[in-house]
Amino acid sequence: MARALKVFRMPIGFHDAYVAAPSRKAALAAWGADRDLFARGIAEEVTDAELMAEPLASPGTVIRRSRGSAAEQMAALPADKKPKVRAKTTSRNLPKPDRAELEQAEQAIEDAAAYARKTTQAFDRRAATLARERREAERRQADDLARLEEMRDKAAAAYERAMAIWRDR
């Protein structure tokens, strides 16, 4: 036997969302809620027969109902929250918008891009200079190493000759 349906309500902006479901969990699922809105006091069970009629006719479907006309909703707002109504203006009495701020922003972008290009070129020049200096240092080190190895080989040969003479005596 199917469980008896209950009707639940949750406020959403200027509307209430009603759903007929067998449990609070099913109502939360119908609303797509991932938190327990009942525990927070946001959602509630409805017992008014007039409010229950439409949701009971379509179980599991979320029914939205306005909580009053726009005028009633505006009247319910506190005085400091009511939107200010401005007089209607026409394009004839509006001044032409000033492009100065836009042009300044575009110029700032161009200046930043130029600076980035200059910085990149400076880094490229420094990298080329360092690469050249490294090649020169490596060449000098190779020459120095070759000269020192030649000196060692001469010293080793002289030592071997001296040892041979010493052994032969």
MDTraj code that builds the backbone (N, CA, C; nanometers):
import mdtraj as md
import numpy as np

residues = "MET ALA ARG ALA LEU LYS VAL PHE ARG MET PRO ILE GLY PHE HIS ASP ALA TYR VAL ALA ALA PRO SER ARG LYS ALA ALA LEU ALA ALA TRP GLY ALA ASP ARG ASP LEU PHE ALA ARG GLY ILE ALA GLU GLU VAL THR ASP ALA GLU LEU MET ALA GLU PRO LEU ALA SER PRO GLY THR VAL ILE ARG ARG SER ARG GLY SER ALA ALA GLU GLN MET ALA ALA LEU PRO ALA ASP LYS LYS PRO LYS VAL ARG ALA LYS THR THR SER ARG ASN LEU PRO LYS PRO ASP ARG ALA GLU LEU GLU GLN ALA GLU GLN ALA ILE GLU ASP ALA ALA ALA TYR ALA ARG LYS THR THR GLN ALA PHE ASP ARG ARG ALA ALA THR LEU ALA ARG GLU ARG ARG GLU ALA GLU ARG ARG GLN ALA ASP ASP LEU ALA ARG LEU GLU GLU MET ARG ASP LYS ALA ALA ALA ALA TYR GLU ARG ALA MET ALA ILE TRP ARG ASP ARG".split()
xyz = np.array([
    [0.0838, -0.1173, 0.0000],
    [0.0000, 0.0000, 0.0000],
    [0.0887, 0.1243, 0.0000],
    [0.0543, 0.2219, -0.0803],
    [0.1322, 0.3448, -0.0926],
    [0.1168, 0.4294, 0.0332],
    [0.2232, 0.4976, 0.0690],
    [0.2194, 0.5838, 0.1863],
    [0.1384, 0.7086, 0.1557],
    [0.0748, 0.7630, 0.2581],
    [-0.0058, 0.8843, 0.2413],
    [0.0862, 1.0008, 0.2092],
    [0.0393, 1.0861, 0.1202],
    [0.1183, 1.2015, 0.0806],
    [0.0955, 1.3183, 0.1752],
    [0.2035, 1.3926, 0.1955],
    [0.1959, 1.5149, 0.2738],
    [0.2409, 1.6267, 0.1806],
    [0.2021, 1.7483, 0.2128],
    [0.2426, 1.8620, 0.1300],
    [0.3414, 1.9456, 0.2107],
    [0.4520, 1.9818, 0.1434],
    [0.5579, 2.0593, 0.2066],
    [0.5800, 2.1877, 0.1276],
    [0.6255, 2.2938, 0.1975],
    [0.6457, 2.4240, 0.1352],
    [0.7854, 2.4751, 0.1704],
    [0.8482, 2.5412, 0.0709],
    [0.9782, 2.6054, 0.0904],
    [0.9747, 2.7389, 0.0165],
    [1.0146, 2.8482, 0.0811],
    [1.0176, 2.9768, 0.0121],
    [1.1355, 2.9841, -0.0847],
    [1.1108, 3.0384, -0.2035],
    [1.2174, 3.0634, -0.3016],
    [1.1940, 3.2016, -0.3600],
    [1.2605, 3.2984, -0.3079],
    [1.2439, 3.4353, -0.3561],
    [1.1048, 3.4869, -0.3253],
    [1.0357, 3.5345, -0.4271],
    [0.9012, 3.5882, -0.4114],
    [0.7958, 3.4805, -0.4305],
    [0.8388, 3.3545, -0.4363],
    [0.7483, 3.2419, -0.4571],
    [0.7639, 3.1410, -0.3441],
    [0.6674, 3.0502, -0.3370],
    [0.6776, 2.9335, -0.2503],
    [0.6793, 2.8120, -0.3410],
    [0.7623, 2.7139, -0.3062],
    [0.7683, 2.5890, -0.3816],
    [0.6967, 2.4829, -0.2986],
    [0.5888, 2.4267, -0.3546],
    [0.5103, 2.3229, -0.2864],
    [0.5391, 2.1905, -0.3552],
    [0.5394, 2.0828, -0.2759],
    [0.5536, 1.9496, -0.3323],
    [0.4763, 1.8513, -0.2441],
    [0.4078, 1.7582, -0.3103],
    [0.3381, 1.6511, -0.2388],
    [0.4309, 1.5300, -0.2423],
    [0.4704, 1.4829, -0.1247],
    [0.5644, 1.3724, -0.1151],
    [0.5314, 1.2900, 0.0081],
    [0.5763, 1.1625, 0.0114],
    [0.5459, 1.0780, 0.1268],
    [0.6288, 1.1124, 0.2507],
    [0.7432, 1.1842, 0.2331],
    [0.8282, 1.2142, 0.3492],
    [0.9052, 1.3445, 0.3251],
    [0.9644, 1.3927, 0.4318],
    [1.0463, 1.5133, 0.4203],
    [1.1658, 1.4878, 0.3274],
    [1.2243, 1.3689, 0.3396],
    [1.3391, 1.3335, 0.2566],
    [1.3022, 1.3378, 0.1083],
    [1.1848, 1.2846, 0.0746],
    [1.1385, 1.2863, -0.0642],
    [1.1136, 1.4299, -0.1110],
    [1.0624, 1.5156, -0.0216],
    [1.0396, 1.6562, -0.0577],
    [1.1717, 1.7260, -0.0846],
    [1.2713, 1.7017, -0.0003],
    [1.4026, 1.7623, -0.0213],
    [1.4618, 1.7177, -0.1545],
    [1.4427, 1.5888, -0.1870],
    [1.4930, 1.5372, -0.3144],
    [1.4222, 1.6045, -0.4311],
    [1.2921, 1.6266, -0.4202],
    [1.2157, 1.6924, -0.5279],
    [1.2641, 1.8356, -0.5480],
    [1.2990, 1.9041, -0.4400],
    [1.3483, 2.0413, -0.4501],
    [1.4951, 2.0462, -0.4943],
    [1.5641, 1.9327, -0.4870],
    [1.7057, 1.9283, -0.5225],
    [1.7935, 1.9835, -0.4114],
    [1.7441, 1.9810, -0.2881],
    [1.8192, 2.0345, -0.1746],
    [1.9186, 1.9312, -0.1248],
    [2.0375, 1.9767, -0.0883],
    [2.1376, 1.8853, -0.0343],
    [2.1542, 1.9029, 0.1163],
    [2.0739, 1.9890, 0.1760],
    [2.0761, 2.0098, 0.3215],
    [1.9340, 1.9944, 0.3749],
    [1.9249, 1.9667, 0.5033],
    [1.7943, 1.9505, 0.5645],
    [1.7327, 2.0874, 0.5920],
    [1.6463, 2.1316, 0.5008],
    [1.5835, 2.2629, 0.5131],
    [1.4805, 2.2657, 0.6253],
    [1.4309, 2.1497, 0.6633],
    [1.3330, 2.1427, 0.7723],
    [1.4023, 2.1718, 0.9055],
    [1.5212, 2.1156, 0.9240],
    [1.5942, 2.1366, 1.0483],
    [1.6345, 2.2828, 1.0641],
    [1.6543, 2.3506, 0.9535],
    [1.6927, 2.4917, 0.9581],
    [1.5715, 2.5839, 0.9702],
    [1.4543, 2.5275, 0.9622],
    [1.3331, 2.6078, 0.9742],
    [1.2940, 2.6772, 0.8457],
    [1.3545, 2.6380, 0.7348],
    [1.3246, 2.7019, 0.6065],
    [1.2019, 2.6382, 0.5422],
    [1.1931, 2.5055, 0.5482],
    [1.0811, 2.4342, 0.4879],
    [0.9854, 2.3885, 0.5978],
    [0.8597, 2.3646, 0.5583],
    [0.7590, 2.3234, 0.6567],
    [0.6516, 2.2378, 0.5901],
    [0.5775, 2.1670, 0.6738],
    [0.4643, 2.0889, 0.6247],
    [0.3418, 2.1810, 0.6204],
    [0.2601, 2.1640, 0.5156],
    [0.1411, 2.2473, 0.4965],
    [0.0171, 2.1661, 0.5357],
    [-0.0745, 2.2297, 0.6085],
    [-0.1987, 2.1611, 0.6476],
    [-0.3226, 2.2323, 0.5933],
    [-0.3063, 2.3473, 0.5295],
    [-0.4181, 2.4232, 0.4729],
    [-0.4677, 2.3510, 0.3475],
    [-0.5935, 2.3097, 0.3484],
    [-0.6519, 2.2313, 0.2389],
    [-0.6460, 2.3069, 0.1068],
    [-0.6640, 2.4375, 0.1094],
    [-0.6626, 2.5172, -0.0129],
    [-0.5233, 2.5159, -0.0766],
    [-0.4194, 2.5230, 0.0060],
    [-0.2822, 2.5216, -0.0442],
    [-0.2377, 2.3817, -0.0850],
    [-0.3039, 2.2773, -0.0321],
    [-0.2646, 2.1393, -0.0589],
    [-0.3248, 2.0844, -0.1874],
    [-0.4298, 2.1429, -0.2392],
    [-0.5043, 2.0866, -0.3516],
    [-0.4178, 2.0669, -0.4756],
    [-0.3512, 2.1698, -0.5234],
    [-0.2735, 2.1600, -0.6473],
    [-0.1544, 2.0649, -0.6343],
    [-0.0734, 2.0705, -0.5279],
    [0.0376, 1.9752, -0.5165],
    [-0.0096, 1.8297, -0.5066],
    [-0.1223, 1.8057, -0.4366],
    [-0.1722, 1.6675, -0.4261],
    [-0.2196, 1.6152, -0.5611],
    [-0.2596, 1.7051, -0.6506],
    [-0.3030, 1.6636, -0.7843],
    [-0.1840, 1.6165, -0.8687],
    [-0.0614, 1.6644, -0.8399],
    [0.0589, 1.6225, -0.9125],
    [0.1689, 1.5861, -0.8133],
    [0.1616, 1.4685, -0.7512],
    [0.2606, 1.4290, -0.6515],
    [0.4027, 1.4254, -0.7099],
    [0.4989, 1.4731, -0.6297],
    [0.6393, 1.4707, -0.6707],
    [0.6796, 1.5874, -0.7591],
    [0.5843, 1.6650, -0.8072],
    [0.6135, 1.7787, -0.8934],
    [0.6184, 1.9053, -0.8091],
    [0.7195, 1.9860, -0.8309],
    [0.7326, 2.1112, -0.7568],
    [0.6403, 2.2145, -0.8201],
    [0.5518, 2.2705, -0.7380],
    [0.4554, 2.3719, -0.7822],
    [0.5007, 2.5055, -0.7241],
    [0.5145, 2.6065, -0.8099],
    [0.5538, 2.7398, -0.7632],
    [0.4316, 2.8288, -0.7576],
    [0.4211, 2.9021, -0.6478],
    [0.3106, 2.9974, -0.6309],
    [0.3672, 3.1294, -0.5818],
    [0.3228, 3.2364, -0.6426],
    [0.3659, 3.3689, -0.6009],
    [0.3083, 3.3992, -0.4640],
    [0.3847, 3.4713, -0.3830],
    [0.3378, 3.5067, -0.2495],
    [0.2621, 3.6379, -0.2497],
    [0.2159, 3.6826, -0.3612],
    [0.1402, 3.8081, -0.3683],
    [0.1769, 3.8817, -0.4956],
    [0.1064, 3.9895, -0.5198],
    [0.1345, 4.0686, -0.6394],
    [0.2647, 4.1457, -0.6183],
    [0.3149, 4.2012, -0.7256],
    [0.4383, 4.2791, -0.7166],
    [0.4194, 4.3979, -0.6228],
    [0.3023, 4.4604, -0.6285],
    [0.2749, 4.5751, -0.5417],
    [0.2737, 4.5328, -0.3949],
    [0.2148, 4.4161, -0.3652],
    [0.2116, 4.3677, -0.2266],
    [0.3534, 4.3342, -0.1786],
    [0.4338, 4.2775, -0.2649],
    [0.5702, 4.2439, -0.2271],
    [0.6536, 4.3691, -0.2048],
    [0.6344, 4.4709, -0.2890],
    [0.7062, 4.5973, -0.2715],
    [0.6631, 4.6658, -0.1424],
    [0.5348, 4.6592, -0.1116],
    [0.4835, 4.7227, 0.0101],
    [0.5374, 4.6526, 0.1347],
    [0.5672, 4.5240, 0.1241],
    [0.6158, 4.4485, 0.2393],
    [0.7639, 4.4758, 0.2684],
    [0.8346, 4.5337, 0.1724],
    [0.9767, 4.5629, 0.1939],
    [0.9936, 4.6766, 0.2932],
    [1.0995, 4.6721, 0.3745],
    [1.1277, 4.7865, 0.4627],
    [1.1597, 4.9096, 0.3775],
    [1.1401, 5.0266, 0.4312],
    [1.1570, 5.1515, 0.3561],
    [1.2971, 5.1653, 0.2973],
    [1.3995, 5.1228, 0.3713],
    [1.5363, 5.1390, 0.3212],
    [1.5726, 5.0363, 0.2141],
    [1.4897, 4.9347, 0.1928],
    [1.5176, 4.8307, 0.0935],
    [1.4394, 4.8518, -0.0363],
    [1.3455, 4.9464, -0.0380],
    [1.2643, 4.9667, -0.1579],
    [1.3498, 5.0290, -0.2666],
    [1.3341, 4.9780, -0.3894],
    [1.4140, 5.0343, -0.4987],
    [1.3708, 5.1771, -0.5294],
    [1.4673, 5.2581, -0.5673],
    [1.4381, 5.3960, -0.6032],
    [1.3871, 5.3989, -0.7466],
    [1.2766, 5.4663, -0.7687],
    [1.2202, 5.4773, -0.9025],
    [1.2731, 5.6059, -0.9625],
    [1.3413, 5.5931, -1.0761],
    [1.3995, 5.7096, -1.1408],
    [1.3075, 5.7590, -1.2509],
    [1.3137, 5.8860, -1.2746],
    [1.2331, 5.9440, -1.3815],
    [1.2832, 5.8897, -1.5143],
    [1.1911, 5.8678, -1.6045],
    [1.2267, 5.8155, -1.7351],
    [1.3027, 5.9231, -1.8110],
    [1.4173, 5.8837, -1.8646],
    [1.4972, 5.9786, -1.9406],
    [1.5008, 5.9343, -2.0854],
    [1.5237, 6.0276, -2.1724],
    [1.5346, 5.9953, -2.3145],
    [1.6775, 6.0190, -2.3574],
    [1.7124, 5.9656, -2.4715],
    [1.8489, 5.9808, -2.5193],
    [1.8770, 6.1265, -2.5570],
    [1.7729, 6.2061, -2.5787],
    [1.7944, 6.3463, -2.6158],
    [1.8527, 6.4265, -2.5001],
    [1.8102, 6.3969, -2.3784],
    [1.8608, 6.4770, -2.2675],
    [1.9771, 6.4108, -2.1946],
    [2.0285, 6.2989, -2.2464],
    [2.1462, 6.2347, -2.1883],
    [2.2711, 6.2857, -2.2593],
    [2.3766, 6.3147, -2.1845],
    [2.5000, 6.3568, -2.2510],
    [2.5652, 6.2366, -2.3193],
    [2.6431, 6.2664, -2.4220],
    [2.7148, 6.1603, -2.4921],
    [2.8164, 6.0993, -2.3951],
    [2.8238, 5.9661, -2.3876],
    [2.9199, 5.9024, -2.2966],
    [3.0632, 5.9424, -2.3308],
    [3.1441, 5.9528, -2.2288],
    [3.2834, 5.9936, -2.2430],
    [3.3705, 5.8706, -2.2652],
    [3.4534, 5.8710, -2.3690],
    [3.5417, 5.7585, -2.4015],
    [3.6752, 5.7662, -2.3288],
    [3.6969, 5.8714, -2.2527],
    [3.8290, 5.8945, -2.1928],
    [3.8750, 5.7764, -2.1080],
    [3.7882, 5.7231, -2.0247],
    [3.8272, 5.6118, -1.9382],
    [3.8603, 5.4871, -2.0196],
    [3.7802, 5.4617, -2.1246],
    [3.8060, 5.3465, -2.2119],
    [3.9386, 5.3644, -2.2844],
    [3.9627, 5.4827, -2.3377],
    [4.0879, 5.5082, -2.4091],
    [4.2068, 5.4970, -2.3148],
    [4.1905, 5.5429, -2.1924],
    [4.2976, 5.5335, -2.0930],
    [4.3287, 5.3863, -2.0629],
    [4.2246, 5.3053, -2.0494],
    [4.2444, 5.1625, -2.0223],
    [4.3127, 5.0941, -2.1407],
    [4.2711, 5.1285, -2.2647],
    [4.3333, 5.0691, -2.3833],
    [4.4800, 5.1106, -2.3930],
    [4.5086, 5.2374, -2.3617],
    [4.6469, 5.2856, -2.3648],
    [4.7309, 5.2128, -2.2605],
    [4.6732, 5.1895, -2.1437],
    [4.7451, 5.1174, -2.0384],
    [4.7794, 4.9758, -2.0845],
    [4.6871, 4.9122, -2.1563],
    [4.7135, 4.7769, -2.2089],
    [4.8256, 4.7816, -2.3116],
    [4.8206, 4.8797, -2.4017],
    [4.9264, 4.8925, -2.5028],
    [5.0619, 4.9180, -2.4368],
    [5.0637, 5.0057, -2.3359],
    [5.1887, 5.0356, -2.2654],
    [5.2432, 4.9104, -2.1963],
    [5.1552, 4.8338, -2.1322],
    [5.1982, 4.7114, -2.0640],
    [5.2526, 4.6100, -2.1643],
    [5.1892, 4.5978, -2.2809],
    [5.2360, 4.5038, -2.3826],
    [5.3730, 4.5478, -2.4361],
    [5.3919, 4.6785, -2.4580],
    [5.5200, 4.7293, -2.5062],
    [5.6285, 4.7039, -2.4027],
    [5.5973, 4.7275, -2.2772],
    [5.6937, 4.7018, -2.1698],
    [5.7305, 4.5536, -2.1648],
    [5.6308, 4.4682, -2.1812],
    [5.6569, 4.3232, -2.1797],
    [5.7489, 4.2853, -2.2958],
    [5.7249, 4.3439, -2.4151],
    [5.8117, 4.3143, -2.5296],
    [5.9549, 4.3610, -2.5036],
    [5.9704, 4.4836, -2.4489],
    [6.1036, 4.5365, -2.4192],
    [6.1752, 4.4492, -2.3168],
    [6.1024, 4.4073, -2.2148],
    [6.1615, 4.3230, -2.1112],
    [6.2069, 4.1899, -2.1698],
    [6.1234, 4.1312, -2.2540],
    [6.1585, 4.0034, -2.3173],
    [6.2817, 4.0202, -2.4053],
    [6.2881, 4.1295, -2.4827],
    [6.4051, 4.1534, -2.5675],
    [6.5317, 4.1711, -2.4823],
    [6.5190, 4.2409, -2.3704],
    [6.6344, 4.2590, -2.2821],
    [6.6819, 4.1247, -2.2270],
    [6.5872, 4.0399, -2.1872],
    [6.6248, 3.9070, -2.1386],
    [6.6909, 3.8256, -2.2500],
    [6.6392, 3.8364, -2.3721],
    [6.6991, 3.7635, -2.4843],
    [6.8422, 3.8106, -2.5092],
    [6.8655, 3.9441, -2.5034],
    [7.0017, 3.9959, -2.5217],
    [7.0935, 3.9467, -2.4107],
    [7.0441, 3.9497, -2.2866],
    [7.1256, 3.9013, -2.1743],
    [7.1560, 3.7525, -2.1898],
    [7.0578, 3.6752, -2.2357],
    [7.0779, 3.5310, -2.2540],
    [7.1823, 3.5060, -2.3628],
    [7.1782, 3.5845, -2.4716],
    [7.2759, 3.5678, -2.5791],
    [7.4158, 3.6039, -2.5296],
    [7.4251, 3.7124, -2.4528],
    [7.5548, 3.7528, -2.3969],
    [7.6088, 3.6442, -2.3041],
    [7.5239, 3.5932, -2.2167],
    [7.5672, 3.4870, -2.1251],
    [7.6085, 3.3608, -2.2012],
    [7.5355, 3.3273, -2.3070],
    [7.5708, 3.2088, -2.3857],
    [7.7077, 3.2272, -2.4509],
    [7.7335, 3.3485, -2.5049],
    [7.8639, 3.3774, -2.5663],
    [7.9741, 3.3700, -2.4603],
    [7.9521, 3.4304, -2.3438],
    [8.0510, 3.4271, -2.2366],
    [8.0774, 3.2839, -2.1913],
    [7.9724, 3.2021, -2.1881],
    [7.9893, 3.0631, -2.1464],
    [8.0742, 2.9862, -2.2470],
    [8.0464, 3.0076, -2.3780],
    [8.1255, 2.9390, -2.4809],
    [8.2724, 2.9788, -2.4699],
    [8.2983, 3.1088, -2.4479],
    [8.4363, 3.1566, -2.4342],
    [8.5020, 3.0953, -2.3099],
    [8.4298, 3.0912, -2.1996],
    [8.4849, 3.0333, -2.0764],
    [8.5130, 2.8839, -2.0956],
    [8.4233, 2.8137, -2.1620],
    [8.4440, 2.6703, -2.1849],
    [8.5657, 2.6464, -2.2757],
    [8.5826, 2.7357, -2.3766],
    [8.6979, 2.7232, -2.4666],
    [8.8277, 2.7482, -2.3898],
    [8.8284, 2.8538, -2.3047],
    [8.9477, 2.8822, -2.2245],
    [8.9782, 2.7668, -2.1299],
    [8.8748, 2.7129, -2.0672],
    [8.8945, 2.6012, -1.9736],
    [8.9493, 2.4787, -2.0468],
    [8.8969, 2.4537, -2.1676],
    [8.9463, 2.3391, -2.2449],
    [9.0928, 2.3601, -2.2832],
    [9.1283, 2.4840, -2.3254],
    [9.2679, 2.5138, -2.3603],
    [9.3578, 2.4980, -2.2385],
    [9.3133, 2.5535, -2.1223],
    [9.3916, 2.5423, -1.9990],
    [9.4111, 2.3960, -1.9598],
    [9.3054, 2.3179, -1.9699],
    [9.3123, 2.1769, -1.9333],
    [9.4074, 2.1017, -2.0262],
    [9.4005, 2.1324, -2.1562],
    [9.4899, 2.0655, -2.2516],
    [9.6358, 2.1021, -2.2218],
    [9.6632, 2.2314, -2.1919],
    [9.7991, 2.2763, -2.1598],
    [9.8496, 2.2070, -2.0335],
    [9.7631, 2.1984, -1.9306],
    [9.8037, 2.1337, -1.8055],
    [9.8268, 1.9837, -1.8245],
    [9.7452, 1.9195, -1.9075],
    [9.7657, 1.7766, -1.9329],
    [9.8967, 1.7544, -2.0081],
    [9.9292, 1.8471, -2.1015],
    [10.0559, 1.8361, -2.1751],
    [10.1741, 1.8527, -2.0789],
    [10.1614, 1.9474, -1.9838],
    [10.2678, 1.9672, -1.8832],
    [10.2830, 1.8419, -1.7976],
    [10.1689, 1.7829, -1.7593],
    [10.1745, 1.6617, -1.6784],
    [10.2408, 1.5490, -1.7559],
    [10.2046, 1.5352, -1.8840],
    [10.2630, 1.4274, -1.9648],
    [10.4144, 1.4446, -1.9779],
    [10.4616, 1.5716, -1.9960],
    [10.6054, 1.5971, -2.0053],
    [10.6735, 1.5643, -1.8727],
    [10.6078, 1.6058, -1.7610],
    [10.6651, 1.5782, -1.6291],
    [10.6689, 1.4276, -1.6036],
    [10.5647, 1.3564, -1.6474],
    [10.5615, 1.2105, -1.6283],
    [10.6712, 1.1434, -1.7103],
    [10.6928, 1.1917, -1.8325],
    [10.7968, 1.1329, -1.9180],
    [10.9348, 1.1593, -1.8577],
    [10.9565, 1.2818, -1.8075],
    [11.0853, 1.3147, -1.7461],
    [11.1064, 1.2298, -1.6220],
    [11.0054, 1.2088, -1.5443],
    [11.0143, 1.1265, -1.4240],
    [11.0486, 0.9834, -1.4613],
    [10.9835, 0.9304, -1.5652],
    [11.0109, 0.7923, -1.6070],
    [11.1554, 0.7786, -1.6546],
    [11.2058, 0.8780, -1.7298],
    [11.3464, 0.8737, -1.7750],
    [11.4395, 0.8781, -1.6543],
    [11.4094, 0.9657, -1.5587],
    [11.4939, 0.9765, -1.4415],
    [11.4909, 0.8457, -1.3614],
    [11.3782, 0.7815, -1.3499],
    [11.3671, 0.6543, -1.2777],
    [11.4463, 0.5451, -1.3494],
    [11.4399, 0.5470, -1.4838],
    [11.5129, 0.4465, -1.5602],
    [11.6622, 0.4613, -1.5388],
    [11.7085, 0.5873, -1.5392],
    [11.8509, 0.6138, -1.5159],
    [11.8870, 0.5710, -1.3732],
    [11.8066, 0.6003, -1.2803],
    [11.8332, 0.5681, -1.1397],
    [11.8403, 0.4171, -1.1204],
    [11.7498, 0.3407, -1.1866],
    [11.7488, 0.1950, -1.1723],
    [11.8724, 0.1335, -1.2364],
    [11.9179, 0.1936, -1.3462],
    [12.0310, 0.1367, -1.4192],
    [12.1656, 0.1635, -1.3508],
    [12.1804, 0.2377, -1.2641],
    [12.3086, 0.2668, -1.2059],
    [12.3588, 0.1622, -1.1178],
])
top = md.Topology()
chain = top.add_chain()
for i, resn in enumerate(residues, 1):
    res = top.add_residue(resn, chain, resSeq=i)
    for name in ("N", "CA", "C"):
        top.add_atom(name, md.element.get_by_symbol(name[0]), res)
traj = md.Trajectory(xyz[None], top)
